[in-house]
């Protein structure tokens, strides 16, 4: 139901050129103004730092805003949550093309010189348009590496991961985009800030006896987190266990009888503001859990052990760090941290 994807980077500075090697599926070489990216198995060449970019998903938008690039954005789209704290003023300057996937024509109306997306599906068949469609018009595209490195998107649903996503892939995306826009120092500074927050959030936390469940959306056929996406980053950082870590699907739809049988200690609940599924908000999710005969006797429901997260914190984005912080705080509040 959500989507994601990775990048990582090692930076070498030599003879006036910058080499950035992505976490598995992304690397960039920049000489003067031109940048060449190896992004999700595609070579992308950006001739000059973008001045009129369009970001098609909230995750990439919030990275660009965090890098101080609001004045270089010609439009954004596909939002699940209010903008990240501290970015409202910058975000207000950027046109919202659509709350969901815009049409290809609407994006072209913004006259983009670069298009970024968080998910392979956004820039694929059935999405806004394919990468080839943009590239035929001379518009380079970028997809968050966290949605392709170690991930198979060829089947239905939200794909499956052969190996667990790591936080370094998200840091790599920050560095990739900072390189494309010529603001590498800002990228390094943002990554350092995120790393410090992760260290603070996990310091002294041992949740090895705690089981978690992540519910993103939908009450009839709920989307629960599998082992290895952004929720896996949160779970591993805290030493806990996801009750559905036996599936590699990104967001499998699981029936409530199975959920009740797994009976997790804590429910991590998506608090979304979009309106494309049932039970998007945390309030509606909790009302369902406490009234449904299958779920109301679960231990976490009876003791109201709920942690509320934005949709962006449950996807591979810079807000996954926020997810680690909030789940860690919840476990402390519930007295579940050793």
MOWO-V263699 format. One record per run of one state. SS is the DSSP state (hx for helix, st for strand, lp for the rest). FROM is the first residue (numbers start at 1). TO is the last residue. Records with the same first field share a line. If there is no record, write none. Layout:
# MOWO-V263699
SS->FROM-TO + FROM-TO
This chain:
# MOWO-V263699
lp->1-4 + 6-10 + 15-16 + 22-25 + 32-33 + 40-41 + 47-52 + 56-57 + 67-69 + 78-87 + 92-95 + 99-103 + 110-113 + 118-130 + 137-139 + 144-145 + 147-150 + 153-159 + 162-166 + 181-183 + 203-210 + 218-222 + 226-229 + 239-240 + 243-248 + 250-250 + 254-255 + 263-265 + 271-281 + 292-298 + 303-305 + 310-311 + 315-319 + 334-338
st->5-5 + 11-14 + 17-21 + 26-31 + 34-39 + 42-46 + 53-55 + 73-77 + 96-98 + 114-117 + 140-143 + 146-146 + 151-152 + 160-161 + 211-217 + 223-225 + 241-242 + 249-249 + 251-253 + 266-270 + 306-309
hx->58-66 + 70-72 + 88-91 + 104-109 + 131-136 + 167-180 + 184-202 + 230-238 + 256-262 + 282-291 + 299-302 + 312-314 + 320-333
